[in-house]
Amino acid sequence: MATKISLVQGDITDQHVDAIVNAANSSLLGGGGVDGAIHRRGGPEILEACRKLRASHYGWGLPVGKAVATPAGRLGVRWVIHTVGPLWSASEDRSAQLASCYSESLRVADELGAESVAFPAVSTGVYGWPMDDGARIALETVQAADTAVADVRFVLFDDTAYAAFDRLLQA
């Protein structure tokens, strides 16, 4: 079964899918950008679930490129899949870590039985990853993934991000 990939410009917390992916920081305790929006909209249940993960499995935090799921609290989805993207570096190629965010998130989605997943453009905000390259890595990784997820939606915050993903998806 082929995975359908679509693009949406908007707010990831408004999506009606089985799971949304959170571009989290390694602490799993909330932050800015997508992470802050998901924690605010999802309510304290997400933070409590993240605290339990920190206390049990991730005392040092979630490693870059890994993914883990929590319930979605007050969001209109079943799960939040948290992944930690790499900081962009001009001197070190961290592309494999960024690709791992997408493949690991899909692996977790498969374990949950999720059929639809919404992704943000991981690491392209405050982590500084150039949008065109981030879009390329995201799309190539999802297109190559061996996953049962039928519907992958990239939810892009602004015109620039949408245009970068759209150019590559149409190519």
C-alpha positions as CSV (number, residue, x, y, z in Angstrom):
1,M,0.0,0.0,0.0
2,A,1.4,3.4,-1.0
3,T,1.4,6.2,1.5
4,K,-0.5,9.3,0.4
5,I,1.5,12.5,1.1
6,S,-0.3,15.8,1.3
7,L,0.5,19.3,2.3
8,V,-1.5,21.7,4.5
9,Q,-0.7,25.3,5.5
10,G,-1.8,25.9,9.0
11,D,-1.7,24.9,12.6
12,I,-0.7,21.3,13.4
13,T,-2.9,21.3,16.5
14,D,-6.0,21.7,14.3
15,Q,-5.4,18.5,12.3
16,H,-7.8,15.5,12.5
17,V,-5.5,12.6,12.2
18,D,-4.6,9.7,14.4
19,A,-1.3,11.2,15.5
20,I,0.6,14.4,15.3
21,V,4.4,14.7,15.5
22,N,5.8,17.1,17.9
23,A,9.2,18.7,17.1
24,A,10.2,18.4,20.7
25,N,13.3,19.3,22.6
26,S,15.2,16.5,24.4
27,S,13.7,17.4,27.8
28,L,10.2,16.5,26.6
29,L,8.9,19.1,28.9
30,G,7.6,21.7,26.4
31,G,9.2,24.6,24.7
32,G,8.5,27.1,22.0
33,G,7.2,26.8,18.4
34,V,5.4,23.6,17.5
35,D,6.3,22.0,20.9
36,G,4.8,24.9,22.9
37,A,1.7,25.0,20.8
38,I,1.1,21.2,21.2
39,H,1.6,21.4,25.0
40,R,-0.6,24.5,25.4
41,R,-3.4,23.1,23.3
42,G,-3.1,19.5,24.6
43,G,-3.2,20.6,28.2
44,P,-1.4,19.2,31.3
45,E,-2.0,15.6,30.4
46,I,0.7,15.7,27.7
47,L,3.2,17.2,30.1
48,E,2.4,14.6,32.8
49,A,2.9,11.8,30.3
50,C,6.2,13.3,29.3
51,R,7.3,13.6,32.9
52,K,6.5,9.9,33.4
53,L,8.7,9.1,30.4
54,R,11.5,11.1,31.8
55,A,11.2,9.4,35.2
56,S,11.1,5.9,33.7
57,H,13.0,5.6,30.3
58,Y,14.5,8.9,29.4
59,G,16.2,10.4,32.5
60,W,18.8,12.1,30.3
61,G,16.1,13.2,27.8
62,L,15.0,11.8,24.4
63,P,18.0,11.4,22.1
64,V,18.2,13.3,18.8
65,G,16.5,11.4,16.0
66,K,14.4,9.1,18.3
67,A,10.7,9.2,18.8
68,V,8.2,8.3,21.5
69,A,4.5,8.6,21.9
70,T,2.2,10.0,24.6
71,P,-1.6,10.4,24.8
72,A,-2.8,13.6,23.1
73,G,-4.6,15.2,26.1
74,R,-7.2,17.7,24.8
75,L,-6.0,17.6,21.2
76,G,-8.4,16.2,18.6
77,V,-6.0,13.3,17.9
78,R,-5.2,10.0,19.7
79,W,-1.5,10.4,20.1
80,V,1.4,12.8,20.1
81,I,4.6,11.4,18.7
82,H,7.5,13.4,20.1
83,T,10.8,13.5,18.1
84,V,13.9,15.6,18.7
85,G,15.4,17.1,15.6
86,P,19.1,18.0,15.3
87,L,20.4,21.6,15.3
88,W,21.6,22.5,11.8
89,S,25.4,22.7,11.5
90,A,27.4,24.1,8.6
91,S,30.4,22.0,9.6
92,E,28.8,18.6,10.4
93,D,26.4,16.7,8.3
94,R,23.4,15.8,10.5
95,S,21.1,14.8,7.7
96,A,20.9,11.2,9.0
97,Q,19.6,12.4,12.3
98,L,17.0,14.5,10.7
99,A,15.9,11.6,8.5
100,S,15.7,9.4,11.6
101,C,13.1,11.8,13.1
102,Y,10.7,11.0,10.3
103,S,11.5,7.2,10.1
104,E,11.4,6.7,13.8
105,S,8.1,8.7,14.1
106,L,6.6,6.4,11.4
107,R,7.9,3.3,13.2
108,V,6.2,4.5,16.4
109,A,3.0,5.3,14.4
110,D,3.1,1.7,13.1
111,E,3.4,0.3,16.6
112,L,0.4,2.4,17.7
113,G,-1.7,1.3,14.7
114,A,-2.0,4.9,13.5
115,E,-3.2,5.2,9.9
116,S,-2.8,9.0,9.6
117,V,0.0,11.2,10.8
118,A,0.7,14.9,10.6
119,F,4.3,16.1,10.6
120,P,5.7,19.6,11.1
121,A,8.9,20.6,9.2
122,V,11.2,19.2,11.9
123,S,14.3,21.3,12.8
124,T,13.5,24.1,10.3
125,G,12.5,26.7,12.9
126,V,14.7,27.7,15.7
127,Y,17.0,24.7,15.1
128,G,18.1,26.5,11.9
129,W,17.8,23.8,9.3
130,P,17.5,25.3,5.8
131,M,13.9,24.9,4.7
132,D,14.7,23.5,1.2
133,D,17.0,20.8,2.5
134,G,14.7,20.0,5.5
135,A,11.8,19.5,3.0
136,R,14.0,17.3,0.8
137,I,15.0,15.1,3.7
138,A,11.4,14.9,5.1
139,L,9.8,14.0,1.8
140,E,12.5,11.5,0.7
141,T,12.4,9.7,4.0
142,V,8.7,9.4,4.1
143,Q,8.5,8.3,0.5
144,A,11.1,5.6,1.1
145,A,9.6,4.4,4.4
146,D,8.2,0.9,4.9
147,T,5.1,1.9,6.8
148,A,1.5,0.9,7.2
149,V,0.6,4.6,7.7
150,A,-1.7,5.4,4.8
151,D,-1.9,9.2,5.1
152,V,1.0,11.4,5.9
153,R,0.3,15.1,6.0
154,F,3.0,17.8,6.3
155,V,1.5,20.8,8.2
156,L,3.5,23.8,7.3
157,F,3.2,27.1,9.2
158,D,3.9,29.7,6.5
159,D,4.0,30.3,2.7
160,T,7.8,29.8,2.6
161,A,7.6,26.3,4.1
162,Y,4.6,25.3,2.0
163,A,6.3,26.5,-1.2
164,A,9.5,24.5,-0.4
165,F,7.6,21.3,0.2
166,D,5.3,21.8,-2.7
167,R,8.1,22.4,-5.2
168,L,9.8,19.1,-4.2
169,L,6.5,17.1,-4.0
170,Q,5.6,18.2,-7.5
171,A,9.0,17.5,-9.0
